[in-house]
Amino acid sequence: MSDGNFPNRTSDADDLPLAGYAGEKPPAPDWFNWAIAQKATEASVEVDGARIAYRCWGDASKPGLLFAHGNGAHGRWWDFIAPFLTTDYYVVAPTFSGMGDSDWRDAYSFPVFNREQLAVSEHAGLFAHAVKPIIVSHSFGGIISLNTTICEGGEKFAGAVIVDSHLEPPGDERPRPPRRTRANRIYESFNEALARFRLAPPQPCENHYIVDYIARHSITTMKGEDGKEGYSWKFDPFIFNSLMDEWNDVDLTGLETRCPIVFMRGGLSELVPDRVADYMCSLQDPPVPMITVPEAYHHVMLDQPLAFVASIRGLLAGWPGRR
């Protein structure tokens, strides 16, 4: 699962891509198997009373990259991306509170998420390097990262790549998830839960091996109200119940970031079509660059992972002050 925006639904086959595998792993190419086999170091840091987990790849003496996932996702969404960047960078991927293997909170806010990004960067040593780190963030994580670059502490980063995050033009309704009133469903078996995994917003994704990988790391054991143990999702379903009012008040129209930013989108993204992309680019003068990855929907790194890696490499190679 990822993100908090829900446009028109796709077909059932697209909505539940793992339903037909009966728990078996879809075949994967060699590059993917190599990437997920690369060792990551796991660590955590406490932020406002919650343990925030993060994963690291590569040599800490190299310039840093901070990867930020979308809503309902987790740091392991970058397991098949990060290893391709470790030749030149030290890559750190935290999991926001309420998601993945990080602690849940009673209430969530953008300032708390911003403090999580800063705390993980500090704890992992990204700020200790002579070269400032760059954030690469997807979807709702991009909104958090934009806030981080605007707020105090944003100057500690060399910049941010914001991937398929929707900033609506004036007059447009802000897409957001529905308010939840019920806990996540608990399934009797792991395979039953796996079969119900879906991307949000729903979209086709031909790379079922990637969907399967992130799904397997999105499930945990959990007890239901009857005391029976089953399998459910790691994300807190009530995150946006406390975040909703603040989310409505988020104003990024000025976009006075403390470091350079670049936008990236999927060429087939429903969240960032041309009209929205043009508006987003106009939020700064000179206009913010927009990189479009062809044949990718909202989940760019799932749809076109190698093109995504190549795009990030190209951006970073020419980033001001990085060399």
TORDO-32818 format. One line per 10 residues: number of its first residue (from 1); for each residue x, y, z of N, C-alpha, C. Coordinates in Angstrom, 2 decimals. Example, Ala and Ser with C-alpha at 12.3 -4.5 7.8 and 13.67 -1.06 7.14 Angstrom:
REM residues 2
1	13.19:-5.69:7.80:12.30:-4.50:7.80:13.20:-3.30:7.80  12.85:-2.25:7.08:13.67:-1.06:7.14:12.90:0.03:7.87
//
This chain:
REM residues 323
1	0.84:-1.17:0.00:0.00:0.00:0.00:0.89:1.24:0.00  0.38:2.30:-0.57:1.16:3.54:-0.56:0.25:4.71:-0.86  0.64:5.85:-0.33:0.02:7.12:-0.62:-1.37:7.24:-0.05  -1.90:8.44:-0.17:-3.19:8.71:0.42:-4.17:9.26:-0.57  -3.99:9.04:-1.85:-4.85:9.62:-2.86:-5.55:8.51:-3.62  -6.82:8.72:-3.92:-7.60:7.65:-4.50:-8.41:8.13:-5.69  -7.81:8.18:-6.90:-8.57:8.50:-8.09:-9.40:7.31:-8.53  -9.90:7.33:-9.76:-10.77:6.26:-10.24:-10.11:4.91:-10.11  -10.87:3.93:-9.69:-10.33:2.60:-9.46:-10.06:1.91:-10.79  -9.12:1.00:-10.80:-8.80:0.23:-11.98:-9.52:-1.10:-11.91
11	-9.16:-2.04:-12.78:-9.81:-3.34:-12.78:-9.40:-4.15:-11.57  -10.16:-5.22:-11.29:-9.83:-6.08:-10.15:-8.45:-6.69:-10.30  -8.07:-7.03:-11.54:-6.76:-7.64:-11.77:-5.65:-6.66:-11.42  -5.85:-5.39:-11.74:-4.86:-4.38:-11.39:-4.91:-4.08:-9.91  -6.11:-4.12:-9.33:-6.29:-3.75:-7.94:-5.65:-4.76:-7.00  -5.72:-6.04:-7.33:-5.16:-7.11:-6.50:-4.19:-7.93:-7.34  -3.01:-7.39:-7.61:-2.09:-8.04:-8.55:-1.54:-9.38:-8.07  -1.60:-9.67:-6.76:-1.01:-10.90:-6.23:-2.04:-11.99:-5.98  -3.29:-11.70:-6.28:-4.37:-12.63:-5.94:-4.22:-13.98:-6.63  -3.64:-14.00:-7.81:-3.57:-15.24:-8.57:-2.35:-16.11:-8.29
21	-1.48:-15.72:-7.36:-0.24:-16.44:-7.14:-0.31:-17.45:-5.98  -1.39:-17.44:-5.24:-1.59:-18.39:-4.14:-0.39:-18.43:-3.19  0.22:-17.28:-2.94:1.34:-17.20:-2.01:2.70:-17.46:-2.62  2.75:-17.89:-3.86:4.03:-18.13:-4.53:4.64:-16.80:-4.98  5.97:-16.73:-4.97:6.64:-15.52:-5.42:6.68:-15.46:-6.95  6.29:-14.35:-7.55:6.41:-14.22:-9.01:7.88:-14.26:-9.43  8.15:-14.77:-10.60:9.55:-14.79:-11.07:10.10:-13.38:-11.19  11.38:-13.23:-10.82:12.02:-11.91:-10.81:13.29:-11.94:-11.64  13.66:-10.82:-12.25:14.90:-10.76:-13.04:16.13:-10.75:-12.14  17.29:-11.02:-12.75:18.54:-11.11:-11.99:18.89:-9.80:-11.29
31	18.65:-8.67:-11.96:19.02:-7.40:-11.33:18.28:-7.19:-10.02  17.01:-7.61:-9.98:16.21:-7.43:-8.77:16.71:-8.36:-7.66  16.97:-9.61:-8.01:17.46:-10.57:-7.02:18.81:-10.13:-6.46  19.64:-9.55:-7.32:20.92:-9.02:-6.83:20.69:-7.89:-5.84  19.81:-6.97:-6.18:19.60:-5.78:-5.35:19.09:-6.14:-3.96  18.08:-7.00:-3.88:17.51:-7.30:-2.56:18.43:-8.20:-1.73  19.45:-8.78:-2.38:20.41:-9.60:-1.64:21.51:-8.76:-1.00  21.58:-7.46:-1.36:22.64:-6.60:-0.81:22.32:-6.27:0.65  23.33:-6.37:1.48:23.14:-6.19:2.92:22.84:-4.75:3.27  21.83:-4.56:4.09:21.49:-3.25:4.64:21.69:-3.29:6.15
41	22.20:-2.21:6.70:22.33:-2.08:8.15:21.04:-1.49:8.71  20.53:-2.07:9.80:19.30:-1.58:10.40:19.61:-0.85:11.70  18.92:0.26:11.93:19.11:1.05:13.14:17.80:1.76:13.46  17.78:2.48:14.57:16.59:3.24:14.94:16.99:4.40:15.83  16.11:5.39:15.89:16.31:6.55:16.75:14.96:6.94:17.32  14.94:7.40:18.56:13.68:7.80:19.18:13.38:9.25:18.85  12.15:9.49:18.40:11.71:10.85:18.07:10.36:11.09:18.73  10.31:12.01:19.65:9.06:12.34:20.35:8.38:11.10:20.91  9.18:10.21:21.50:8.64:9.04:22.18:8.37:7.84:21.30  8.65:7.93:20.01:8.43:6.80:19.10:9.75:6.35:18.50
51	9.91:5.03:18.37:11.12:4.48:17.75:10.95:4.52:16.24  11.88:5.20:15.57:11.83:5.34:14.12:12.93:4.46:13.51  12.52:3.44:12.79:13.45:2.49:12.19:13.98:3.03:10.87  15.23:2.67:10.56:15.75:3.04:9.25:16.78:2.02:8.79  17.01:1.99:7.47:17.94:1.07:6.83:19.00:1.87:6.09  20.23:1.33:6.07:21.36:2.02:5.43:22.09:1.08:4.49  22.55:1.62:3.38:23.36:0.88:2.42:24.61:1.68:2.10  25.73:0.98:1.95:26.93:1.61:1.45:27.86:2.12:2.53  28.75:3.00:2.13:29.85:3.51:2.94:29.46:4.87:3.53  29.45:4.96:4.85:29.03:6.20:5.51:29.98:7.36:5.26
61	31.14:7.11:4.69:32.08:8.19:4.39:31.72:8.91:3.09  30.74:8.39:2.37:30.33:9.01:1.11:29.17:9.97:1.34  28.93:10.89:0.39:27.79:11.81:0.52:26.48:11.05:0.68  25.54:11.65:1.39:24.33:10.94:1.77:23.12:11.20:0.90  22.27:10.18:0.83:20.94:10.27:0.24:19.94:9.80:1.29  18.86:10.54:1.47:17.79:10.16:2.37:16.56:9.85:1.54  16.12:8.59:1.55:14.95:8.19:0.79:13.71:8.20:1.67  12.62:8.78:1.17:11.38:8.88:1.95:10.23:8.24:1.18  9.52:7.34:1.84:8.43:6.58:1.21:7.10:7.32:1.31  6.08:6.77:0.65:4.75:7.35:0.67:3.91:6.85:1.84
71	2.67:7.34:1.90:1.77:6.96:2.98:1.39:5.48:2.89  1.41:4.81:4.03:1.06:3.39:4.06:2.19:2.49:3.59  3.31:3.07:3.20:4.45:2.29:2.73:5.48:2.19:3.85  6.75:1.96:3.50:7.80:1.81:4.51:9.16:1.85:3.82  10.23:1.88:4.62:11.56:2.04:4.08:12.01:0.93:3.14  11.39:-0.23:3.22:11.84:-1.35:2.38:11.35:-1.22:0.94  10.57:-0.21:0.67:10.22:0.08:-0.72:11.46:0.49:-1.52  12.56:0.81:-0.84:13.77:1.24:-1.53:14.83:0.15:-1.59  14.51:-1.06:-1.11:15.50:-2.14:-1.07:16.06:-2.48:-2.45  15.27:-2.35:-3.48:15.70:-2.73:-4.83:16.19:-1.52:-5.63
81	16.21:-0.35:-5.00:16.71:0.88:-5.62:18.05:1.29:-5.02  18.12:1.31:-3.69:19.29:1.85:-2.99:20.62:1.21:-3.40  20.71:-0.12:-3.55:22.02:-0.72:-3.86:22.66:-0.22:-5.15  21.84:0.28:-6.08:22.40:0.78:-7.34:23.04:2.15:-7.21  22.91:2.76:-6.05:23.44:4.10:-5.84:24.62:4.14:-4.88  24.99:2.99:-4.33:26.01:2.98:-3.27:27.44:3.13:-3.78  27.66:3.06:-5.07:29.00:3.33:-5.60:29.44:4.74:-5.25  28.50:5.67:-5.25:28.83:7.08:-5.01:28.19:7.66:-3.76  27.22:6.94:-3.16:26.45:7.55:-2.07:26.21:6.58:-0.92  26.02:7.16:0.23:25.55:6.44:1.42:24.05:6.66:1.50
91	23.28:5.58:1.42:21.83:5.69:1.29:21.14:5.29:2.59  20.24:6.13:3.05:19.49:5.89:4.29:18.00:5.98:3.98  17.25:4.98:4.42:15.81:4.95:4.16:15.04:4.73:5.45  14.51:5.78:6.06:13.71:5.63:7.27:12.28:5.20:6.96  11.60:4.73:8.00:10.17:4.45:7.93:9.47:5.42:8.87  8.53:6.19:8.34:7.82:7.16:9.17:7.02:6.45:10.26  6.80:7.16:11.36:5.99:6.59:12.44:4.60:6.23:11.92  4.07:5.15:12.49:2.76:4.66:12.07:2.80:3.75:10.86  4.01:3.45:10.38:4.14:2.63:9.19:5.30:1.66:9.36  5.27:0.58:8.60:6.36:-0.38:8.60:6.75:-0.83:9.99
101	8.06:-0.83:10.26:8.57:-1.32:11.54:8.82:-0.20:12.56  8.35:1.01:12.27:8.43:2.10:13.24:7.21:2.09:14.15  7.33:2.73:15.31:6.22:2.76:16.28:5.06:3.58:15.76  3.86:3.22:16.24:2.67:4.02:15.99:2.58:5.12:17.04  1.81:6.16:16.74:1.59:7.26:17.67:0.09:7.41:17.95  -0.22:8.12:19.03:-1.62:8.46:19.30:-2.12:9.51:18.32  -1.22:10.38:17.85:-1.58:11.42:16.89:-0.35:11.74:16.06  -0.59:12.22:14.83:0.48:12.49:13.88:0.38:13.94:13.40  1.53:14.50:13.00:1.53:15.86:12.47:2.72:16.02:11.54  2.64:17.01:10.66:3.75:17.27:9.75:5.02:17.68:10.50
111	4.93:18.53:11.53:6.16:18.84:12.27:6.83:17.60:12.86  6.04:16.62:13.31:6.61:15.39:13.85:7.33:14.61:12.74  6.69:14.48:11.57:7.33:13.78:10.46:8.61:14.51:10.04  8.57:15.86:10.04:9.78:16.61:9.70:10.89:16.34:10.70  10.56:16.29:11.99:11.57:16.00:13.01:12.12:14.58:12.83  11.29:13.67:12.38:11.77:12.30:12.13:12.83:12.30:11.03  12.58:13.04:9.93:13.58:13.10:8.86:14.90:13.70:9.35  14.81:14.77:10.11:16.01:15.42:10.61:16.75:14.53:11.61  15.99:13.87:12.49:16.62:13.03:13.51:17.32:11.82:12.90  16.69:11.19:11.92:17.32:10.04:11.26:18.58:10.49:10.52
121	18.49:11.62:9.84:19.67:12.13:9.11:20.82:12.40:10.07  20.50:12.98:11.22:21.54:13.26:12.23:22.10:11.96:12.80  21.21:11.04:13.17:21.62:9.79:13.81:22.45:8.93:12.86  22.11:8.94:11.58:22.82:8.13:10.60:24.12:8.78:10.14  24.36:10.01:10.54:25.61:10.68:10.19:25.59:11.44:8.88  24.40:11.64:8.29:24.34:12.32:7.00:24.78:13.78:7.10  24.52:14.41:8.24:24.89:15.81:8.40:26.36:15.99:8.77  27.04:14.89:9.11:28.45:14.98:9.50:29.38:15.08:8.29  28.85:14.76:7.12:29.68:14.78:5.91:29.86:16.21:5.43  30.99:16.47:4.78:31.26:17.81:4.26:30.27:18.20:3.17
131	29.72:17.19:2.48:28.73:17.43:1.43:27.34:17.18:2.01  26.45:18.13:1.87:25.10:17.99:2.42:24.33:16.87:1.71  23.45:16.18:2.42:22.66:15.10:1.81:21.53:15.65:0.96  21.00:14.79:0.10:19.84:15.11:-0.74:18.72:14.13:-0.39  17.51:14.64:-0.35:16.33:13.81:-0.10:15.74:13.36:-1.43  15.37:12.09:-1.52:14.59:11.56:-2.64:13.32:11.00:-2.04  12.18:11.57:-2.38:10.96:11.19:-1.67:9.79:11.00:-2.64  8.93:10.06:-2.28:7.82:9.68:-3.14:6.48:10.04:-2.53  5.59:10.62:-3.32:4.18:10.76:-2.98:3.97:11.58:-1.70  3.26:11.02:-0.72:3.04:11.73:0.53:4.36:12.05:1.23
141	5.35:11.18:1.06:6.67:11.47:1.59:7.26:12.73:0.96  6.87:13.02:-0.29:7.32:14.25:-0.93:6.73:15.49:-0.28  5.47:15.41:0.17:4.86:16.53:0.87:5.58:16.77:2.19  5.88:15.67:2.90:6.65:15.80:4.14:8.00:16.42:3.85  8.68:15.97:2.81:10.02:16.47:2.50:10.00:17.92:2.07  8.97:18.34:1.33:8.85:19.74:1.00:8.73:20.59:2.26  7.93:20.12:3.21:7.82:20.82:4.49:9.17:20.87:5.20  9.92:19.77:5.13:11.24:19.74:5.76:12.16:20.78:5.14  12.12:20.93:3.81:13.00:21.90:3.15:12.59:23.33:3.43  11.33:23.54:3.78:10.84:24.89:4.07:11.12:25.28:5.51
151	11.04:24.30:6.42:11.15:24.59:7.85:12.61:24.73:8.29  12.80:25.15:9.53:14.14:25.22:10.10:14.79:23.84:10.06  15.98:23.78:9.56:16.67:22.51:9.35:16.75:22.15:7.89  15.89:22.76:7.06:15.92:22.48:5.63:17.22:22.86:4.97  17.90:23.84:5.56:19.19:24.27:5.00:20.29:23.25:5.19  20.02:22.21:5.98:21.02:21.16:6.18:21.09:20.20:4.99  20.14:20.31:4.07:20.12:19.45:2.89:20.59:20.23:1.67  21.20:19.51:0.73:21.62:20.12:-0.53:20.46:20.24:-1.49  19.37:19.54:-1.22:18.21:19.61:-2.09:17.28:18.43:-1.89  16.23:18.39:-2.71:15.25:17.32:-2.62:14.67:17.01:-4.00
161	14.53:15.73:-4.29:13.84:15.25:-5.50:12.47:14.75:-5.05  11.42:15.40:-5.53:10.05:15.11:-5.09:9.36:14.31:-6.19  9.05:13.04:-5.92:8.60:12.11:-6.95:7.08:11.89:-6.88  6.39:12.36:-7.90:4.95:12.17:-8.10:4.14:12.56:-6.85  4.48:13.70:-6.30:3.70:14.30:-5.22:2.79:15.35:-5.84  1.52:15.31:-5.48:0.52:16.18:-6.09:0.38:17.48:-5.31  0.61:18.59:-5.96:0.31:19.92:-5.40:-0.78:20.51:-6.27  -1.99:20.59:-5.74:-3.13:20.96:-6.56:-3.15:22.45:-6.89  -3.51:22.79:-8.13:-3.67:24.20:-8.49:-4.80:24.84:-7.70  -4.79:26.17:-7.56:-5.86:26.85:-6.82:-7.24:26.49:-7.37
171	-8.14:26.19:-6.45:-9.50:25.83:-6.84:-9.73:24.35:-6.96  -8.66:23.56:-7.08:-8.79:22.11:-7.14:-8.96:21.55:-5.74  -9.71:20.46:-5.64:-9.87:19.78:-4.36:-8.61:18.99:-4.05  -8.15:19.08:-2.82:-6.95:18.34:-2.41:-7.28:16.86:-2.26  -6.67:15.97:-3.04:-6.92:14.53:-2.86:-6.36:14.03:-1.55  -7.13:13.25:-0.85:-6.70:12.73:0.44:-7.47:11.45:0.74  -6.96:10.63:1.63:-7.62:9.36:1.93:-8.88:9.58:2.76  -9.78:8.61:2.74:-10.99:8.74:3.56:-10.66:8.61:5.04  -11.48:9.23:5.88:-11.31:9.09:7.32:-11.68:7.67:7.74  -10.81:7.02:8.49:-11.02:5.64:8.88:-11.71:5.55:10.24
181	-12.61:4.59:10.35:-13.29:4.35:11.62:-13.06:2.94:12.13  -12.50:2.07:11.30:-12.29:0.68:11.68:-10.82:0.31:11.57  -10.39:-0.60:12.43:-9.02:-1.09:12.39:-8.77:-1.88:11.10  -7.51:-2.10:10.79:-7.18:-2.94:9.64:-7.75:-4.34:9.82  -8.18:-4.91:8.73:-8.71:-6.28:8.78:-7.61:-7.26:9.15  -7.97:-8.28:9.90:-7.03:-9.34:10.27:-7.39:-10.60:9.49  -6.41:-11.16:8.81:-6.62:-12.35:7.97:-6.12:-13.59:8.70  -6.71:-14.72:8.41:-6.35:-15.95:9.08:-4.97:-16.45:8.68  -4.58:-16.21:7.44:-3.28:-16.72:6.97:-2.48:-15.61:6.30  -1.17:-15.80:6.27:-0.28:-14.85:5.61:-0.63:-14.73:4.13
191	-0.86:-15.87:3.48:-1.14:-15.85:2.05:-2.45:-15.14:1.73  -3.42:-15.24:2.63:-4.69:-14.55:2.42:-4.46:-13.03:2.45  -3.66:-12.58:3.41:-3.34:-11.15:3.48:-2.55:-10.72:2.24  -1.57:-11.53:1.86:-0.74:-11.21:0.70:-1.60:-11.01:-0.56  -2.57:-11.87:-0.72:-3.43:-11.80:-1.90:-4.28:-10.54:-1.93  -4.48:-9.91:-0.77:-5.32:-8.72:-0.69:-4.50:-7.43:-0.79  -3.19:-7.54:-0.94:-2.37:-6.34:-1.03:-2.71:-5.57:-2.29  -2.80:-4.27:-2.14:-3.11:-3.41:-3.28:-2.31:-2.12:-3.20  -2.10:-1.52:-4.35:-1.46:-0.22:-4.41:-2.52:0.87:-4.25  -2.15:1.95:-3.60:-3.05:3.07:-3.44:-2.29:4.35:-3.77
201	-2.77:5.13:-4.74:-3.96:4.89:-5.53:-3.80:3.68:-6.43  -4.91:3.00:-6.74:-4.83:1.80:-7.57:-4.35:2.12:-8.98  -3.54:1.23:-9.51:-2.98:1.40:-10.85:-2.48:0.05:-11.33  -2.34:-0.13:-12.64:-1.69:-1.35:-13.12:-0.20:-1.30:-12.82  0.39:-2.45:-12.54:1.85:-2.56:-12.36:2.26:-3.95:-12.84  3.01:-3.99:-13.92:3.39:-5.27:-14.50:4.45:-6.00:-13.70  5.19:-5.29:-12.86:6.29:-5.89:-12.11:5.77:-6.51:-10.82  5.08:-7.64:-10.95:4.47:-8.28:-9.79:5.50:-8.73:-8.76  6.70:-9.03:-9.21:7.75:-9.45:-8.26:8.10:-8.33:-7.30  8.01:-7.07:-7.75:8.26:-5.94:-6.84:7.09:-5.76:-5.90
211	5.89:-5.83:-6.43:4.69:-5.70:-5.58:4.69:-6.79:-4.51  5.05:-8.00:-4.90:5.10:-9.12:-3.95:6.14:-8.86:-2.86  7.29:-8.33:-3.25:8.35:-8.09:-2.27:7.92:-7.07:-1.22  7.39:-5.94:-1.66:6.99:-4.92:-0.68:5.79:-5.38:0.13  4.92:-6.20:-0.49:3.77:-6.71:0.25:4.20:-7.61:1.40  5.17:-8.49:1.14:5.64:-9.41:2.18:6.24:-8.68:3.38  6.77:-7.49:3.13:7.33:-6.70:4.22:6.32:-5.70:4.79  5.08:-5.79:4.34:4.02:-4.91:4.83:3.06:-5.61:5.78  3.29:-6.90:6.02:2.37:-7.73:6.80:3.01:-8.08:8.14  2.21:-8.11:9.19:2.69:-8.49:10.51:1.62:-9.33:11.21
221	2.02:-10.04:12.25:1.03:-10.77:13.05:0.34:-9.80:13.99  -0.94:-10.06:14.25:-1.72:-9.15:15.08:-2.91:-9.90:15.67  -3.27:-9.55:16.89:-4.42:-10.18:17.53:-5.68:-9.36:17.29  -6.77:-10.07:17.01:-8.04:-9.42:16.81:-8.77:-9.20:18.12  -9.96:-8.64:18.06:-10.76:-8.40:19.26:-11.13:-9.70:19.97  -11.16:-10.80:19.21:-11.49:-12.09:19.81:-10.27:-12.76:20.44  -9.12:-12.10:20.37:-7.90:-12.64:20.96:-7.14:-13.58:20.04  -7.71:-13.91:18.89:-7.04:-14.80:17.97:-5.98:-14.04:17.16  -4.86:-14.71:16.94:-3.78:-14.08:16.18:-3.93:-14.36:14.70  -3.74:-13.32:13.92:-3.80:-13.45:12.47:-2.78:-12.54:11.84
231	-3.05:-12.10:10.60:-2.10:-11.30:9.85:-2.78:-10.03:9.36  -2.08:-8.93:9.49:-2.65:-7.65:9.07:-1.53:-6.73:8.60  -1.90:-5.49:8.28:-0.96:-4.52:7.72:-0.21:-3.78:8.81  1.01:-3.39:8.51:1.85:-2.72:9.50:1.48:-1.24:9.69  0.72:-0.66:8.77:0.46:0.77:8.89:-0.74:1.05:9.77  -0.68:2.16:10.48:-1.76:2.62:11.34:-2.87:3.20:10.46  -4.07:2.61:10.48:-5.13:3.09:9.59:-5.69:4.45:9.98  -5.35:4.92:11.19:-5.93:6.16:11.69:-4.98:7.36:11.58  -3.90:7.22:10.82:-2.93:8.30:10.70:-3.61:9.60:10.27  -4.42:9.53:9.23:-4.98:10.75:8.68:-6.15:11.29:9.50
241	-6.67:10.51:10.42:-7.73:11.04:11.27:-7.23:12.21:12.11  -6.00:12.12:12.57:-5.42:13.23:13.34:-4.71:14.23:12.44  -4.33:13.79:11.25:-3.56:14.64:10.34:-4.46:15.46:9.41  -5.74:15.09:9.32:-6.61:15.64:8.29:-6.75:17.16:8.36  -7.05:17.70:9.55:-7.23:19.14:9.66:-5.96:19.88:9.29  -4.83:19.38:9.76:-3.56:20.00:9.43:-3.26:19.87:7.94  -3.60:18.72:7.37:-3.39:18.48:5.94:-4.16:19.49:5.12  -5.39:19.82:5.56:-6.20:20.81:4.84:-5.54:22.19:4.88  -4.78:22.46:5.94:-4.18:23.78:6.11:-2.79:23.91:5.50  -2.24:22.81:4.99:-0.90:22.87:4.41:-0.92:23.78:3.18
251	-0.06:24.76:3.16:0.01:25.72:2.06:1.43:25.75:1.51  1.59:25.19:0.32:2.90:25.16:-0.30:2.98:26.07:-1.52  2.00:27.01:-1.63:1.95:27.84:-2.83:3.18:28.73:-2.94  3.74:29.17:-1.81:4.94:30.00:-1.88:6.18:29.21:-2.21  6.26:28.02:-1.64:7.34:27.06:-1.87:8.72:27.71:-1.72  8.90:28.43:-0.62:10.19:29.08:-0.36:11.10:28.08:0.36  11.64:27.16:-0.40:12.49:26.12:0.15:13.87:26.66:0.47  14.53:26.03:1.44:15.85:26.46:1.86:16.96:25.75:1.09  16.57:24.96:0.09:17.53:24.26:-0.76:16.85:24.01:-2.10  17.61:23.72:-3.15:17.00:23.49:-4.47:16.13:22.23:-4.47
261	15.09:22.24:-5.28:14.22:21.07:-5.43:14.03:20.77:-6.92  13.72:19.51:-7.20:13.37:19.05:-8.54:12.15:18.15:-8.40  11.21:18.28:-9.32:10.06:17.39:-9.35:10.30:16.26:-10.36  9.76:15.10:-10.05:9.75:13.96:-10.97:8.34:13.38:-10.97  7.91:12.87:-12.09:6.57:12.26:-12.17:6.60:11.09:-13.13  5.58:10.25:-13.03:5.37:9.22:-14.01:4.64:9.79:-15.21  5.05:9.40:-16.40:4.41:9.91:-17.60:2.94:9.54:-17.70  2.51:8.48:-17.00:1.12:8.04:-17.01:0.42:8.35:-15.69  1.04:9.15:-14.85:0.48:9.44:-13.53:-0.84:10.20:-13.63  -1.84:9.73:-12.89:-3.11:10.44:-12.80:-3.03:11.59:-11.79
271	-2.05:11.54:-10.91:-1.95:12.57:-9.88:-1.22:13.81:-10.37  -0.30:13.63:-11.32:0.47:14.77:-11.82:0.37:14.81:-13.35  -0.83:15.08:-13.88:-0.96:15.26:-15.33:-0.31:16.58:-15.74  -0.31:16.87:-17.02:0.39:18.05:-17.54:-0.06:19.33:-16.85  -1.36:19.51:-16.66:-1.88:20.74:-16.07:-1.34:20.95:-14.66  -1.32:19.88:-13.87:-0.80:19.96:-12.51:0.71:20.16:-12.53  1.38:19.46:-13.43:2.84:19.59:-13.53:3.24:21.03:-13.87  2.51:21.65:-14.80:2.82:23.03:-15.17:2.65:23.96:-13.97  1.59:23.74:-13.20:1.38:24.57:-12.01:2.49:24.38:-11.00  2.86:23.14:-10.73:3.91:22.86:-9.75:5.23:23.52:-10.15
281	5.57:23.44:-11.43:6.82:24.03:-11.88:6.83:25.54:-11.70  5.64:26.16:-11.76:5.54:27.62:-11.68:5.65:28.16:-10.27  5.78:27.29:-9.26:5.76:27.74:-7.88:7.05:28.42:-7.44  8.07:28.33:-8.26:9.30:29.07:-7.98:9.76:29.77:-9.26  10.58:30.77:-9.09:11.15:31.50:-10.21:12.67:31.53:-10.03  13.46:30.90:-10.93:13.01:30.23:-12.15:12.19:28.97:-11.86  11.45:28.47:-12.86:10.56:27.32:-12.63:11.30:26.10:-12.11  10.62:25.32:-11.28:11.18:24.07:-10.77:11.26:23.06:-11.92  12.40:22.42:-12.15:12.47:21.40:-13.20:11.53:20.23:-12.91  10.97:19.65:-13.95:10.10:18.48:-13.82:10.64:17.39:-14.73
291	11.05:16.27:-14.14:11.53:15.10:-14.89:10.37:14.13:-15.05  10.10:13.71:-16.28:9.02:12.76:-16.55:9.62:11.41:-16.95  9.23:10.36:-16.22:9.68:9.00:-16.54:8.61:8.34:-17.39  8.89:8.02:-18.66:7.87:7.43:-19.54:7.39:6.07:-19.04  6.15:5.74:-19.40:5.56:4.43:-19.11:5.54:4.11:-17.62  5.40:5.13:-16.80:5.31:4.93:-15.35:4.05:5.62:-14.85  3.38:4.96:-13.93:2.22:5.56:-13.27:2.72:6.28:-12.00  1.87:6.35:-11.00:2.23:7.07:-9.78:3.42:6.44:-9.07  3.46:5.11:-8.99:4.54:4.41:-8.29:5.70:4.21:-9.25  6.41:5.30:-9.50:7.42:5.34:-10.57:8.48:4.27:-10.37
301	8.96:4.10:-9.13:10.06:3.16:-8.89:9.60:1.71:-8.96  8.30:1.46:-8.92:7.78:0.11:-9.12:7.58:-0.17:-10.60  7.09:0.84:-11.31:6.76:0.67:-12.73:8.00:0.63:-13.62  8.93:1.54:-13.36:10.15:1.66:-14.17:11.36:1.80:-13.25  11.70:0.75:-12.50:12.75:0.88:-11.48:14.11:1.26:-12.04  14.52:0.67:-13.15:15.85:0.96:-13.68:15.90:2.34:-14.32  14.81:2.76:-14.95:14.74:4.12:-15.48:14.73:5.13:-14.33  14.10:4.76:-13.22:14.10:5.62:-12.04:15.51:5.78:-11.51  16.25:4.68:-11.40:17.63:4.74:-10.93:18.46:5.62:-11.86  18.31:5.42:-13.16:19.08:6.21:-14.12:18.74:7.70:-14.00
311	17.48:8.01:-13.79:17.06:9.41:-13.65:17.67:10.03:-12.40  17.64:9.30:-11.29:18.22:9.81:-10.05:19.72:10.01:-10.21  20.39:9.04:-10.82:21.84:9.17:-11.04:22.15:10.42:-11.85  21.39:10.63:-12.92:21.63:11.79:-13.76:21.42:13.10:-13.02  20.35:13.17:-12.23:20.09:14.38:-11.46:21.20:14.66:-10.47  21.61:13.62:-9.75:22.61:13.81:-8.71:23.98:14.18:-9.29  24.28:13.67:-10.47:25.58:13.94:-11.08:25.75:15.43:-11.38  24.64:16.11:-11.65:24.73:17.52:-11.98:24.21:18.44:-10.89  24.01:17.89:-9.68:23.41:18.71:-8.62:24.40:19.77:-8.13  23.93:21.01:-7.98:24.83:22.09:-7.55:25.48:21.79:-6.19
321	26.78:21.95:-6.14:27.49:21.81:-4.87:27.77:20.40:-4.44  27.43:19.40:-5.29:27.64:18.01:-4.87:29.01:17.50:-5.27  29.72:18.19:-6.08:31.03:17.71:-6.52:32.10:18.70:-6.12
//
